[in-house]
Every structure is written in structure tokens, then in C-alpha cells.
């Protein structure tokens, strides 16, 4: 159970740290994010060197590379999402992307969804629609309001949709690793591949921008990298110990509640009624999508 709790804590800390850096205007969020992936790659090296690769390590490499590329791309969408709709709503979009692996199973492998999974898919998209039309954290640097500016609102919806798809693809790669690899034996190779593939373009971004890095940006980037690799490590270890439906339900709903609580009480985010309903639907969607738990909680269909 500690692995589940650790994942909830570290995955929530990542989004909340992005929120904190954006409010701390002396730091550049792109620089911090780039350092984060480079630091995570260095942290992944010792675990990979000390592990024994299995013959199926190739699966760990390509699934890890896929997740790493998605992580790098998703970070830039996350910057925009946190600035426009707040950390709580951004966490909901990230967590509800669990619907992507479910839809992939239906479309690619012919899985037949039950009543609760269909309800979860519908609820997920309803949640995304409501969240995309809300702003929770007024930012004086952003003129107007998405609800008052139709063009800006459409732009936000497109960005959130892309963020949702990239996060879902990363989750799909994570689940593919769990299915194809030799458990804990291959996880170090998976994490090294993931963060190396995120670190290379991050290093290129630092070179291209050609700006100085402050001591604060360096330290925060390293801390962010540690939270990044630890949350990935603990979700994989949890999948070794518990059924997937339990792991994804507990970590996603728990992480969403924890992030929302800290964002509201710690960062004073103001959640309007539309956002509150969207976050509530996101939580329900996560439960519905994990069909075995949905049947247990709400009865047999």
C-alpha cells in the first residue's frame, strides 16, 4: 500500500511544483522542466547498471522511449494548462486520460467493454468538456477570460485535448511495459529509456534558448526530476503487487483529490461550479473505467 501512497504523493507534487514555479516569477518554467528530465535520466542510470536485463529488455526500451517522448511533449501542454485552468483541473485531465488505454483495447485488440466502461468513457469526455470551459486561477498576465473569449476558449480546448491524448499515450506505453516485460527486472531499463528520450530534446531546448541557469532553477529542476522518476518507479512496483484496476483507480482518484486539495487550500485556487462538476465526473470516470471495481462498488450489471 505504501507504493500506492508514494505514487499519489510524487505524481501530485510534479503538477504542484509546476504551479509553484509559475507563481515564482524569478524562475523560468521551461528551464526548470528541461533540467527535470535531464536530472531524472541521471537518476535512472544507477538502477539500470545494477540490474540484470532479461531477453525481453527490447520491449522495455521501446515502451520506455514512447513514454519519454510523451512526457517531454506533455510538459509543454501542462505549462499552458496549469496557467489557464489551474493545477486541479490539469490534474483531472491528466488522470482521466486513463480512458485512452481502455479505448485502445477496444479499437486495437477487440476487447468488448461492459456497461460501466462505456459509462466511464462517456463520463470522461463530459468531464473534459466541462473542465475545458472553466478557469479556476485568475492570472493577471492573461487578458480576458476563456468564457468571455470564444477564440481563446477554442484554443484552450484544443490544447487540453492534445494534452489528454499525449498523457493517454504515455499511460498506454506504461501498461504495455507491464504486460510485455519481465516485471521489476526490466523496469530500470524502461525508466532509463524513458527519461533519456525525454532528456535529449530537453538538453537541445536548453542549448537553443541559450540563457543562464540560476541556482534556484537548477535545484528545483533536480527536485522535479526526482519526483518524476519516483512516481514512475512506484506505479510500476505497485503493478507488480496489485491488480491493475486497483492500482490505477487508487492512484488516479487519490492523486486527483490530493492535488485538488493542495491547489485549493495551499495555492488558493478558486474552483467554480463547472470545474467542481468536471472534477467529480473525472473521479467517477476513473472508477467506471476500472470495470471490476465499478461492479464491486455499484453492483453487477
VOGU-3710 file (C-alpha; in Angstrom, 3 decimals, decimal comma):
1> xxxxxxxxxx> 0,000/0,000/0,000  2,935/2,339/0,617  3,888/2,160/-3,072  0,394/3,413/-3,994  0,622/6,256/-1,485  4,107/7,217/-2,667  2,899/7,375/-6,271  -0,040/9,582/-5,258  2,308/11,935/-3,406  5,077/12,225/-6,013
11> xxxxxxxxxx> 2,783/12,432/-9,058  0,801/15,194/-7,346  3,987/17,009/-6,372  5,005/17,227/-10,034  1,958/19,275/-11,087  2,012/21,315/-7,886  5,704/22,097/-8,386  4,950/23,370/-11,904  2,263/25,571/-10,359  4,686/26,888/-7,743
21> xxxxxxxxxx> 7,390/27,715/-10,316  4,892/29,621/-12,448  3,975/31,747/-9,455  7,639/32,236/-8,518  8,363/34,626/-11,349  12,121/34,662/-10,827  12,297/31,153/-12,325  11,760/30,087/-15,906  9,427/27,078/-16,109  10,843/25,797/-19,438
31> xxxxxxxxxx> 14,378/25,785/-17,998  13,197/24,008/-14,842  11,276/21,436/-16,898  14,248/20,712/-19,138  16,564/20,239/-16,151  13,944/17,952/-14,629  14,201/15,361/-17,418  17,994/15,529/-17,557  18,182/15,008/-13,782  15,707/12,114/-13,967
41> xxxxxxxxxx> 17,838/10,429/-16,665  20,944/10,639/-14,469  18,969/9,262/-11,508  17,840/6,296/-13,630  21,394/5,227/-14,524  22,413/3,543/-11,212  19,292/1,373/-11,101  19,819/0,241/-14,685  23,545/-0,501/-14,198  22,845/-2,614/-11,119
51> xxxxxxxxxx> 20,008/-4,601/-12,714  20,103/-7,716/-14,876  18,477/-7,345/-18,276  16,129/-10,078/-19,433  15,943/-11,269/-23,063  12,797/-9,156/-23,453  14,520/-5,908/-22,492  13,895/-4,625/-26,018  10,264/-4,182/-25,021  11,355/-2,114/-22,044
61> xxxxxxxxxx> 13,364/0,148/-24,337  10,709/0,873/-26,955  7,872/1,293/-24,442  10,112/3,488/-22,292  11,147/5,569/-25,301  7,494/6,091/-26,210  6,636/7,223/-22,688  9,672/9,521/-22,554  8,767/11,322/-25,776  5,204/11,711/-24,496
71> xxxxxxxxxx> 6,464/13,080/-21,182  8,566/15,719/-22,958  5,700/16,835/-25,195  3,109/16,722/-22,407  5,186/19,030/-20,216  4,696/21,977/-22,575  0,952/21,369/-22,711  0,956/21,109/-18,913  2,566/24,549/-18,605  -0,251/26,066/-20,627
81> xxxxxxxxxx> -2,974/24,036/-18,862  -1,848/24,926/-15,336  -1,640/28,607/-16,270  -5,114/28,705/-17,825  -7,248/26,256/-15,828  -5,195/25,657/-12,670  -3,455/22,641/-11,167  -6,662/20,933/-10,021  -8,297/20,889/-13,456  -4,999/19,989/-15,140
91> xxxxxxxxxx> -4,669/17,018/-12,792  -8,182/15,910/-13,748  -7,327/15,990/-17,471  -4,144/14,008/-16,845  -5,835/11,405/-14,642  -8,863/10,869/-16,853  -6,538/10,088/-19,786  -6,808/6,569/-18,407  -9,631/6,288/-20,959  -7,053/6,108/-23,782
101> xxxxxxxxxx> -5,708/2,611/-22,880  -9,312/1,418/-22,487  -10,268/2,758/-25,925  -7,078/1,267/-27,398  -8,053/-2,140/-26,048  -11,469/-1,814/-27,682  -10,245/-0,466/-31,021  -6,977/-2,369/-31,485  -7,489/-5,661/-29,670  -11,220/-6,137/-29,999
111> xxxxxxxxxx> -11,989/-6,031/-26,299  -15,681/-5,798/-25,517  -16,440/-3,045/-22,968  -19,058/-3,672/-20,322  -21,721/-1,211/-19,222  -19,510/0,530/-16,653  -16,609/1,045/-19,069  -18,941/2,604/-21,650  -20,309/4,842/-18,906  -16,739/5,687/-17,890
121> xxxxxxxxxx> -15,813/6,720/-21,440  -18,885/8,954/-21,749  -18,264/10,444/-18,297  -14,604/11,100/-19,145  -15,424/13,168/-22,208  -18,174/15,035/-20,362  -15,587/15,871/-17,693  -13,117/17,110/-20,307  -15,759/19,337/-21,896  -16,680/20,969/-18,586
131> xxxxxxxxxx> -13,074/21,415/-17,483  -12,098/22,892/-20,836  -14,705/25,617/-20,411  -13,517/26,621/-16,938  -10,801/28,746/-15,499  -10,013/28,410/-11,808  -6,975/30,582/-11,178  -7,097/34,172/-12,444  -3,713/35,229/-13,805  -3,073/38,964/-14,259
141> xxxxxxxxxx> -0,713/38,194/-17,144  -3,543/36,611/-19,165  -6,019/39,100/-20,626  -9,715/38,274/-20,599  -11,422/35,030/-19,685  -11,950/31,929/-21,782  -15,665/32,071/-21,020  -15,796/35,595/-22,451  -13,480/34,983/-25,396  -14,737/32,233/-27,765
151> xxxxxxxxxx> -11,498/32,118/-29,760  -9,397/31,673/-26,613  -11,848/29,054/-25,350  -11,498/27,003/-28,545  -7,718/27,260/-28,270  -7,800/26,005/-24,691  -9,988/23,063/-25,704  -7,554/22,097/-28,481  -4,554/22,290/-26,153  -6,297/20,310/-23,421
161> xxxxxxxxxx> -7,342/17,721/-25,994  -3,738/17,329/-27,131  -2,558/17,137/-23,508  -5,166/14,450/-22,850  -4,076/12,371/-25,868  -0,355/12,612/-25,062  -0,917/11,671/-21,409  -3,080/8,752/-22,508  -0,399/7,515/-24,893  2,146/7,637/-22,068
171> xxxxxxxxxx> -0,212/5,550/-19,918  -0,635/3,104/-22,793  3,157/2,717/-23,037  3,327/2,189/-19,281  0,714/-0,551/-19,413  2,445/-2,158/-22,430  5,657/-2,321/-20,414  3,823/-4,005/-17,560  2,328/-6,575/-19,946  5,378/-7,300/-22,127
181> xxxxxxxxxx> 8,345/-7,014/-19,753  9,733/-9,218/-17,014  8,414/-7,165/-14,122  10,908/-5,471/-11,810  13,839/-6,949/-13,788  13,140/-4,761/-16,807  11,740/-1,669/-15,082  15,158/0,028/-14,630  15,777/-0,253/-18,385  12,288/1,089/-19,048
191> xxxxxxxxxx> 12,834/4,125/-16,826  16,297/4,818/-18,254  14,963/4,676/-21,821  12,011/6,892/-20,905  13,997/9,659/-19,302  16,899/9,520/-21,761  14,443/10,053/-24,610  12,970/12,972/-22,656  16,396/14,333/-21,657  17,892/14,580/-25,172
201> xxxxxxxxxx> 15,329/17,083/-26,548  15,362/18,856/-23,157  19,113/19,401/-23,479  18,562/20,668/-27,028  15,986/23,155/-25,705  18,491/24,497/-23,150  21,131/24,936/-25,865  18,693/26,546/-28,293  17,410/29,065/-25,741  20,988/29,893/-24,684
211> xxxxxxxxxx> 20,207/31,543/-21,369  21,815/31,376/-17,963  20,539/28,935/-15,366  20,085/30,226/-11,837  20,893/28,156/-8,763  17,195/28,096/-7,852  16,187/26,789/-11,284  18,842/24,072/-11,046  17,728/22,869/-7,606  14,025/22,968/-8,408
221> xxxxxxxxxx> 14,647/21,147/-11,699  16,559/18,387/-9,887  13,797/18,053/-7,278  11,192/17,899/-10,037  13,231/15,194/-11,768  13,345/13,135/-8,565  9,576/13,358/-8,134  9,165/12,376/-11,790  11,243/9,222/-11,641  9,934/8,215/-8,206
231> xxxxxxxxxx> 6,298/8,446/-9,247  7,070/6,299/-12,319  9,022/3,803/-10,198  6,270/3,419/-7,618  3,466/2,954/-10,148  5,429/0,131/-11,793  6,204/-1,509/-8,454  2,545/-1,218/-7,470  1,525/-3,018/-10,657  3,789/-5,903/-9,614
241> xxxxxxxxxx> 1,974/-6,237/-6,297  -1,658/-5,411/-7,052  -4,156/-5,823/-9,871  -4,115/-3,038/-12,430  -7,715/-2,000/-11,788  -6,892/-1,374/-8,117  -3,615/0,439/-8,825  -4,995/2,829/-11,439  -8,187/3,532/-9,530  -6,467/4,291/-6,214
251> xxxxxxxxxx> -3,560/6,291/-7,656  -5,652/8,346/-10,075  -8,550/9,168/-7,771  -6,223/9,640/-4,800  -3,862/11,826/-6,795  -6,720/13,929/-8,135  -8,151/14,508/-4,654  -4,717/15,264/-3,156  -3,740/17,684/-5,932  -7,086/19,480/-5,785
261> xxxxxxxxxx> -6,872/19,809/-2,009  -3,375/21,328/-2,069  -4,235/23,581/-5,017  -7,344/24,939/-3,282  -6,038/25,275/0,262  -2,341/25,819/-0,457  -2,398/27,878/-3,667  -5,865/29,383/-3,115  -7,220/28,223/-6,470  -10,857/29,132/-6,889
271> xxxxxxxxxx> -12,885/26,258/-8,299  -16,200/27,287/-9,835  -19,235/25,027/-10,036  -18,437/23,895/-13,572  -14,915/22,860/-12,570  -16,188/21,087/-9,466  -18,652/19,037/-11,519  -15,921/18,265/-14,078  -13,503/17,054/-11,400  -16,269/14,980/-9,804
281> xxxxxxxxxx> -17,097/13,386/-13,167  -13,394/12,686/-13,719  -13,248/10,789/-10,421  -16,365/8,785/-11,315  -14,962/8,070/-14,768  -11,790/6,587/-13,293  -13,872/4,214/-11,153  -16,191/3,271/-14,018  -13,281/2,604/-16,397  -11,836/0,070/-13,983
291> xxxxxxxxxx> -14,715/-2,318/-14,574  -14,004/-4,874/-11,798  -14,005/-2,154/-9,136  -17,019/-0,476/-10,722  -19,003/-3,702/-10,432  -17,898/-4,106/-6,825  -18,898/-0,570/-5,809  -22,081/-0,142/-7,820  -23,278/-3,724/-8,146  -23,357/-6,212/-11,019
301> x> -24,659/-5,010/-14,359
//
